[in-house]
Amino acid sequence: MNAAASPPASDTGPFVAITGGTGLLGSYLVRDLLLAGRNLALIVRRDRKKSAATRVEALVRHWEDALETALPRPVVLEGDLTEPLCGLTAEDRHWMHWNCGELLNNAASLSFRGSDRAAEPWLTNVTGTRHALALAREVGIEHVHHVSTAYVCGLRSGTVAEDDLDVGQAFGNDYETSKCEAEKMVRAAGFASTTVYRPSIIVGDSQTGYTSTYHGFFAGLRLGHTLLTRVVKGSTSGPALLALLGVNQADHKNFVPVDWVAEVIAHAVQTPAARGRTFHLTHPDPLSMHTVGRVIQEAVETFSVGASPDDPDLCDEQWFADNLRSQLDVYQSYFRNDPVFDRRHTDAIAGHIPCPPLDDATLLRMSHFAIETDFGRRPARTPASTT
Ligand SMILES: NC(=O)c1ccc[n+]([C@@H]2O[C@H](COP(=O)([O-])OP(=O)(O)OC[C@H]3O[C@@H](n4cnc5c(N)ncnc54)[C@H](OP(=O)(O)O)[C@@H]3O)[C@@H](O)[C@H]2O)c1
């Protein structure tokens, strides 16, 4: 723990312990809760090269650069959800007992496929959630917030209420099944309050286009980009792409910008009336697949560099079709028609925080960022410099 090394700059009550703070949504949650003056403790695993403390320092500096303001340092608790009690030392658990009043469990594996329950996505989403809840119980935390997904509804159609969970629905992939199981476990755990947040598909920052993960909309964009840069000119028309994926252009898909999702969760964490409720963090105006295809086409034609016939990396269409077929169930999980997500609870507590429109200019800004950073392979500039 680096609590002694980096005391919080403010004294605004008990700490919120957060898992998954280094991820896309988590990094915005950290930003917004620090800006709101909350004391934070981040449960973060080390990566191959960096300790948890180094990773958290890089995250806070990233926001300091972007916002051009100094931020207080969170306490860092090095831990991994796949280990019992998240692998925290007795000293860290003792510290949590005296300092943490809430847990915001946001960490997850976003792997879509995996039948082995000892591997992802089950390991972090189900076993990891069980470990996080056991940790919260052991250190005496009473209020738990859990980031789930709107797609715990699986393959349901019609209108899905925020209080619905297991109605016997079928699921589109292992990720959805694992997140539904986790949400059931969290609700049954018996904390003084359990608040559940269910975003739909998270895209980038509505202001800057910044993202660090490339699911959903970006999976389709990456496909269009690969077609243009590695296969043949002319194969990137939006309708052709959607036809390849077997997508119906009249279907609708629900995307939400990460900055809005984080702002609403941060607000709910600070709002006692939100406790114990479940919130669909979904867009009031889902996009038609026709619009998605059209924007992807415009984005790759504007920002991607087309393939040259003498490029040694050029692939033939057969290679591409074969590879696409092997990935098709992933794309179809992303692009099947969505139900209507009722969002009465969200409107009641966050009606004053409108979800930014995902118009062409916003989606093109996000696409530009993704293509410019080669979908995460090139280092991202700070959010501030992407405008
Ligand atoms: N992205 C979406 O479209 C979407 C939509 C709906 C709901 N959600 C939910 O939103 C939450 C955040 O997702 P995201 O998009 O921000 O994902 P992300 O960018 O992939 O971040 C995942 C976070 O979880 C952490 N994590 C994963 N396994 C862990 C483990 N075993 N121990 C400790 N930490 C672990 C990661 O840490 P490392 O940095 O160490 O890998 C990272 O901080 C998740 O609960 C997800 O299910 C996401």
The ligand as a Gaussian input file, in Angstrom:
#p B3LYP/6-31G(d) Opt

LIG

0 1
 N      -16.783000      -1.429000     -22.656000
 C      -18.091000      -1.616000     -22.781000
 O      -18.658000      -1.486000     -23.881000
 C      -18.916000      -1.960000     -21.568000
 C      -20.309000      -1.977000     -21.696000
 C      -21.090000      -2.287000     -20.585000
 C      -20.510000      -2.566000     -19.379000
 N      -19.153000      -2.541000     -19.279000
 C      -18.572000      -2.830000     -17.960000
 O      -17.847000      -1.688000     -17.563000
 C      -16.755000      -2.071000     -16.722000
 C      -15.471000      -1.426000     -17.217000
 O      -15.241000      -1.863000     -18.556000
 P      -14.165000      -1.140000     -19.506000
 O      -14.788000      -0.995000     -20.835000
 O      -13.600000       0.053000     -18.827000
 O      -13.105000      -2.302000     -19.606000
 P      -11.504000      -2.246000     -19.676000
 O      -11.049000      -0.975000     -20.275000
 O      -11.096000      -3.528000     -20.307000
 O      -11.072000      -2.256000     -18.129000
 C      -11.173000      -3.394000     -17.329000
 C      -10.549000      -3.075000     -15.995000
 O      -10.688000      -4.211000     -15.139000
 C       -9.403000      -4.538000     -14.620000
 N       -9.291000      -5.976000     -14.382000
 C       -9.634000      -6.969000     -15.224000
 N       -9.353000      -8.158000     -14.652000
 C       -8.832000      -7.892000     -13.426000
 C       -8.353000      -8.681000     -12.363000
 N       -8.358000     -10.022000     -12.462000
 N       -7.886000      -8.080000     -11.242000
 C       -7.869000      -6.730000     -11.142000
 N       -8.329000      -5.914000     -12.119000
 C       -8.790000      -6.489000     -13.242000
 C       -8.430000      -4.102000     -15.696000
 O       -7.150000      -3.993000     -15.144000
 P       -5.803000      -4.031000     -16.040000
 O       -5.592000      -2.621000     -16.497000
 O       -4.782000      -4.526000     -15.101000
 O       -6.067000      -4.978000     -17.186000
 C       -9.050000      -2.769000     -16.085000
 O       -8.722000      -1.794000     -15.139000
 C      -16.755000      -3.592000     -16.723000
 O      -17.416000      -4.064000     -15.580000
 C      -17.556000      -3.956000     -17.967000
 O      -18.177000      -5.227000     -17.857000
 C      -18.340000      -2.240000     -20.332000

